[in-house]
Amino acid sequence: MIQNVGNHLRRGIASVFSSRTSRKSASRAEKDSGAMADGEGYRNPTEVQMSQLVLPCHTNQRGELSVGQLLKWIDTTACLSAERHAGCPCVTASMDDIYFEHTISIGQVVNIKAKVNRAFNSSMEVGIQVTSEDLCSEKQWNVCKALATFVAHRELSKVKLKQITPRTEEEKTEHSVAAERRRMRLVYADTIKDLLANCAIQGDLENRDCCCLVPAEKTRVESVELVLPPHANHQGNTFGGQIMAWMENVATIAASRLCRAHPTLKAIEMFHFRGPSQVGDRLVLKAIVNNAFKHSMEVGVCVEAYRQEAETHRRHINSAFMTFVVLDADDQPRTLPWIRPQPGDGERRYREASARKKIRLDRKYIVSCKQAEMPLSVPWDPSNQVYLSYNNVSSLKMLVAKDNWVLSSEINQVRLYTLEEDKFLSFHMEMLVHVDTNQAFLLLSDLLRRPEWDKHYRSVALVQQVDEDDAIYHVISPVLSGDAKPQDFVILASRRKPCDNGDPYVIAMRSVTLPTHPETPAYRRGETLCSGFCFWREGDQLTKVSYYNQATPGFLNYVTTNVAGLSSEFYTTFKACEQFLLDNRSDLAPSLQTL
């Protein structure tokens, strides 16, 4: 295979790279002049920075910054960034998963940077980055990253936020992917509910020594807090960060009752504020260890509010799940005692915690890891399908947002751009087609029709229609010259309509692994990490169609000859796509019209 890749590279890429030097020089010159025009000191107008020296009053019993205090600083910084953009008061609506990579010691400095990634109608996503530094050694550490959603609130009028205009590649990437993250947040609660209902967790209580089990009821904590003016913003609403700090406090107590030691908070699962609380409210915080694994434990926390002592009805403010570990003298996780849950709700929480752990690990792996660290084919499973779909679309959007594409060739208004980065060689084809953008999107969404215009798709079979926007296909390609047998692919295709004006229609594709479709001797299994189409509306009945492919060495021999040199064969294929769109612009597939 390596020899085949080398042959294809020598034949197909030579013409591109031999003529690229001058284009790269020109491109760099343009970028340099653009940077000068923008000013070397460019700073995002919504960016807010906070630096805090960690004092004894901020630390826990180990001399480390309390996570509750850190959460208050994070929320304050993010809120100030949101209000800078909105021009009016904002409240915390939700916080995505937070993974703490490093503890912060007394005497060190915490640096928090927050900026608005994207604004929607009345809500906005704020990205937060936290680092720490030792003033004596000048060492710095990454502590965590966070994504918070804030809602703008104005008493006498409805808020309509102005849009963010991204300028740098990083800002364009975050702006584009924010729409996909918002989509995932909106379905998060239902997704977790469905996964917990359908996720079969094997019972292991019977195999554990009962004399070594700690009753879960021994870890139960209940505490009440009175919301005072210092805990609230200028509108009288309780700071979200303050509530999170109180939640971390009771969760830490519950975890300590299990391990009889000082635990370390490692992760907080995504959560939503269900409603506001105000000055004068009494907040009741309840915590209990739901389950203990070998080296970690999950603590569930619930917050309820009431106004007067005589009130019987309590408002549910928030719930969260926090993961703790206990570190030894070498900062290695200690083995934890097992939990014996109470019958009924306790056993339900115990089994749900096991399901959440699997979901959490899948989500952290798929959503958080870098593109270069992702295996080509990720196993498809009900517990990770939402996050695989998210990663599929966001990977393509990140590829589109890169600003170092180089124009390598142009034939009859069909342009080829290339991008060399790490171990990837990416391709981008672009053309204008006189067809309605929505129709082009629907036609090319149906991979079953791909063989009608792309001869590299010999046959396509629908394996699973996951939902309205995601489907899995089995694709068989013809035999390439020099290969003994054809290739096949198992592909997840995810499609998205625009979130806002200016956003493209997206069809993203990547390889997945299905137990029902293992590799067989009849075919050579191919894999694709990131590919797909983007469609921009350029006018009435005029669409810019762009195709992207992030090629890896194992996939390169399938596309190199056709893409890299913009050979007549690949040019013909892309023009065939244009003709397919023109021929079918008024005759959409009935199966797609019903989606």
Disulfide bonds with the S-S distance in Angstrom:
none
